[in-house]
Amino acid sequence: MSLILTRSPFYIRREDFDDGAVLTLDIGNVDGFDFNIFKTYTLNFRSKLFIDISPLIRDWFETTYEYKFKPSVGNNYYVDKGQKNIVYVRTTLDGNISGVAQTSIEAEYFATDGYLYDTDSYNEDKSDFLTKNAYYTGSSDTIYKLDDSNIRLTFLRTNNEIIPPFPLVFSPTTIGYYNKGLLVQETQFLPDDDDSETFYETVSNLDYDSYKDRVFIDEGTLEDSKCLKSFFRQFSLNEIDEIILYNSNNVNSTGVPVTKKLKVNTISECKYPPYRITFKNKLGADEDLWFFKKSSKSMTTTKETFKANQFKAKNAGQVVRANQEYNKNGEESMTLNSGFVVEEINESFKQLMLSEEVTLYDFNNNVYSAINIESSELEYKTVTNDKLINYTIDIKFSNPIINNFV
């Protein structure tokens, strides 16, 4: 099944049908064996040869939420997880050839909110690329992580037909976590037939993002002591330096299984607060980037003023304020520094800059925030030119400091 990346055009061709051929576009998701249709569009080609369906699909990505426990207030709350990552699409082409009615032409697709580069082919399908990657969606084969934090890998499976009469044939992707050549953990990503969203999944080697997050999930009490900090500086949990991915669909020309290897660089940082940025990459999938070094935070304020009538207060000898402020609020910004990284993750920073959905995770405080990338330029750094590579990114928090949502 092909993959549509909706930030780039995806054209449906009229084929050899006469002018006035009709395209029916169904958008929805899969629940078991049922195709739940969100919206149906009926489009007439008229005299055109192509119709771009990407803008219509993009409107139907849904907002999803995650249910979490918040110890500080002692109750549950919803966390916005952003847009639904994948939808199911069916196209039906009807028309005549030289006035004679023809059999309908149907096609099925998955769609994500990704994009193609200008150097990619028109309507290029990334399904084969994903299969060769064991369905891993990351933009780099090198991963950076903070010591004692989790590793999150996102997978996207698009090469199975999931609407009968097509067969349901799945093979799991095995994820092996290694340290110094020894297997320390193994998990699997296996999409099922529950719904189309399960064909997209973020798999983590841990059930929590940080030690503090684990305490909160278990409804415990965090004791922030010098002894605890000293312990974490001396011992690292879940040490990993390599990840090997395997799927039986990924074989070479002779039929021999091929593995996908990811290098893991673990960084210990005890001086500066670390931050993790999660962004939608080229494939419309979540990807993580860590920023380990010095960060700085600032704020700006906005306000409105009016001339208040203060005659009575002035006449009574009271303190008056002729220029009264109202609707005052503020926005916070940060500058993040990646620390020294390898040239291989330049592509990750490129796709971060192009992303329209970015989230910041404050590791020390276990706080998530929606952000926008304020930097508009990125100079690609190389070992040849720069010797040591690090990136500085300016961000702005998407929401104002004072809650004024209505």
N, C-alpha and C positions, 0 to 999 in steps of 0.2 A: 504494500500500500504506500502511496506517495505521501510526502510531507509538504504541506503548504506553509510558508513563512510569510505571515500576513503584513509585515512592514514593507515588503516588496511586492510588486504586482505579480499576480498569478493569472495567466490568461487561459481561458477555455476557447478552443478553436471551433468554428462552425463546421469544420470538415468540408465534405462535398455537398452539404445541404443547400437548397435554394435560399434566396433572400427570404427573411421572415421566419427563419428557424427559431425555435423556442428553447431556452435553457431553464430548467427547474433546479433551483439550488436549495437543498435542505441542510440546515445547520443544527446540531444538537450534541448529545452524548449517548453512550451505550450503557445500558443497565441490564446486565445479564445478556439475554439474546434480543432485547428490545432496543430499537433506535428511538430515543426520546427526542423529538424534533422541537427545538426552540422557535425556529422561524423558517418559513418557506418563501423564497422569492421566485417570481416568474419573470424572466428577462427575455426580451425579443431582440434578436441580432439585427433586425431590419436589413440594412445593406452592409453592416460591419462584418469583418471576418473574425474578430476576437472580442471577448468581454473579460474585463478584469474583475475577479470576484473577491479579491483580498479585502477591500474596504468593507464589504458587506459582512464578511466573516469576523473581522476584527471587532465589530460592534457587539459581538455576542460572547466575548470572554467575560465570565462572571467573577464577582468578588467572593472569595472564600474566607472562612474564619476558623480559628483554632481555639478550643476551650482550654483555659489554663487556670491554675489556682494561684491566687495572689496573697501570700502570707501577711503582708503588711496591713491589709484591710480585712483579712480573714474570710474571703469569699472568692467565688469564681468570676471570671470575666472573659470576654471574647477578645482575641487578638486578630486584627486584619492581616491575612496572609497575602493580600494582593490579588491580582487577577487569577482566575482559573487558568491553568497552564496549557490545557489542550482541549480541543473540541473535535467532533467528528463531522465530516462533510460528505454529502452525496450529491453528485450532479447527474442530471438526466437531460440528454439532448434529443429533441424531437424535431422532425421536419420532413420535407420532400426532396427528392432528387428528380429534376425534370418533371415536376408535378406529380410524381408517384410517391406515396407515403412509404416511409422507411421504418425499420425496427429501431426502437429507442436505444441510445447508447448511454450506458450507466458507468459511473466511476466513483470510487470511494477514496477518501483521504483523511489523514489526521492534519490538524492545523495548530500551530503555535504562534506566539507573537514574536517571531524572530525575523531575520532579514537576510538577504543575499548581498554580497559585495558587487560592485560594478564589474569586477573581473569574472564573476560567476556567470554561468550560462543562463539564458532565459528559461524560467520555470525549472531551474535546476533542483533535482530531488536529492536531499541529503540522507536518504534512507540507507543506501549502500555504505556511505561514510560511517554512519552510526553502527551498522552491522560489523564493519571492520574494527570499530572502536569498542566492541562488546557492549554497544549502546551507551557508552560513557559520553557525556555532552560537554565536558570541560574543554576550554580553548587551549590548554597547555598540558604537557605530560609531566610538568613539575608542579608540585603543590607545596605551599608553605603553611605551617600550622604553629600555633603557640603550644608550648609544652603543657601537658595536662588538659588540653582542650580536645574536643572531638574533631573528627574528619568527616566532612559531608560530601558525598559523591552523588551527582544527579544523573539519572539514566532516562532515556527516551526510546521506547520501542515502537516502531512504525511499520514493520514489515510483515505483520500478520493480518489476515482478513478475519474480522471478528463478527461479521453478520452472516448468518446461514444463507445459502448452503455452503459457504466456505468453511473449511475445517479449522478447528481450534488446535493449533500445533504450537506449543510453547517450549522453549528451552531456557533454563535459568542462566543468568550470568553469575558466576562464582567470583566472590571478592575475597582475595587472600591478603591479609595484612602481615607483613614480614618485618623482622628486626634482625639485622646482621645475618640474613639468610635463613632464619628460623621462622616458621609460621606461628604467629601468636594469636590469630583470630581469623575466623572464616564465616562469611555470611553470603546470602544470595538475594538477587533481585529477580523476582519472577512475576511478571504481570499476569493477572487472571482475567476472568470474564465478568467481573463485578460491574465495572463501568470503565469508560474510556480514560478517566483520570488515572487509573492504575497503570496505564502504559507509560506514565510519567511518574517518576518517584525519586525522592532524595533519600539516600541510604546513609545512615550514620553508624560509626563503630561504637558509639556510646549513646545512651538514652538521654543525655543532658549536654548542655553547651559548656558548662563550667562546674567547678566544685560547688560554688555558691548556688548555682541553678539546681544541682543534685540535692542539696540540703533543702531548698524550697520545695522541690517536687515531692520529697519524702516528708514534707511538713515538719521539718526539724528546725532547730534554732542555731544560727550561725554564731560562733564565737571567734571573732577576729582578733587573734592574739599574735604576739611576736613569735611564739613557739611554732604556731601553725604556719606562718609565713616562712620561717626558717626551714621547716620540714619540706615545703614545696620547692624551696630553692635547692635542696639537696637531693630530692627524689622526684623522678618523673614517672607518672603512671601512663600505661599504654604506649610505650615507646615504639615507634614505627618509622622505618626508613624506606620502605618500598611497598607498593600495592600491585598485585598481579590480578588482572581481570581475564576471565575465560568464559567463552560461550561456544557451544558446539556449532553454531551457525557461522562462526568466524574461522574459515579454513583457507589454506593457500591453494594454488592451482593444482596441486597433487592430492588435495583432500586432507592434508595434515593440519590438525588444529593449531591455531595461532593465538598466542597470549598477548594481552595489552599490558605494558608495564608503566607504572607511574612512580616517579621519584618523589619522596617526601622529605622536605627539609624542616626540621623542628627547631624553633627559635625559643631560647630562654630570655625573658625580659623582666627584670626586677626593678628597673629605674623608671621607665615610662609606662603609662597606662596603655594597654593594647586595645585595638579596635578591629572588628571584622566587618567588611562591607560585603553585602550580598546583592548581586545585580542580575538582571535578565541579560543573558548573553546572545550571541548571534543566532543560536538555535531556539531562543525563547525559553531557555532553561536557567534555573538558579545556579550561580557560581559564586564562590567565596574568594575574597582577597583580604589578607591580613596587613595591618599597618602597625609596626612595632615601635617605631622611634618617636621622637619628640613631636607632640601635637600642641596646638594653641587654639584657644576658644575665645570668641568675641561676640558682641551683640550690638545691634542697632535698634533704635526705637522710632516709632512713628506716632504722630498725634495730630489732633485738630484743636483749634482754639476758637473762642468766641468772646465778644465783649459783654461781660455781665453787668447788669444794673446793680451797682453797689452804693447808691446814694444814701439809703437809710443806714447801712452799716458804717459808712464813712462818717455820716453825721452823728452817729452814736459813739464815735471814737474807737471802733473796732478795726482789727486788721482786715483789710480788703484785698481782693485779687481781681483786678480789672480784666486781665487776660486769663480766662478760665480754660483749662485743658480738659479734653474728653476724647473718648475712643483711643486712648493711649495703649500701645502694645509694643512688643519687641520681637525681633528675630535673632536667632543665634547662628553663628557660622564657626567652622573649624578648618584648620589646615592640618592635614594628616601626612605623615612621612612613612614610607614603606620600609625603610632600612635597606640594607644591601641585598639585592636580588640578582638572579641570573638573567641573562639576555633572553632565555627561552620564554619568559612570561610577558614579554612585550605585547604579545597578542591579547593577553588577558586585560592589560591596561587599555589597549585600544578599544576593546569591546565594552569595558567599563565606561569609557568616555562617550560611547554611542548609546548607552542604555537609557531607557526612559523610566525604569522602575528600580530604585536603589534603596536599600535598608542598611542602617548602621547598628551594629551590636557593640555596646560598651561592656567589655568582658568583666572588668572589675566590679561594676555596679549591676550587671545582669539586666541591662535596659536596652530595648529596641526602639529605634526612631526612624521614621521615614525621612529621607534626605534627597536633595537635588545636587548634582555635580555642578559646581560653579565654574571650575576651570574649563576654558574653551580651547586651550591649546595643549598639545602633548608632543614633546620632542622625543622621538625614539632614541633610546640610548643603547650603545653597543660597547662590548668589551674593547674593541679596537680603538674606538674614539674616546671612551670615557673611563676605561679601566674598571672602576667600581661604579655599579649602577644602583641608583635609588630614585624613587619617584615621589614628588610632593603634589598632593591633590587638595584643592579647595572645595569645601562642601557647604551647603546651607541646609538647616533643618526645615523641612517642608511645612511644619505647623508653627504658629506663633507661640510665644512664651505663655501668654495668658489664654486660657481656654475660652474661646468665643464661638465655638461651633454651635450652630442652630439647626 
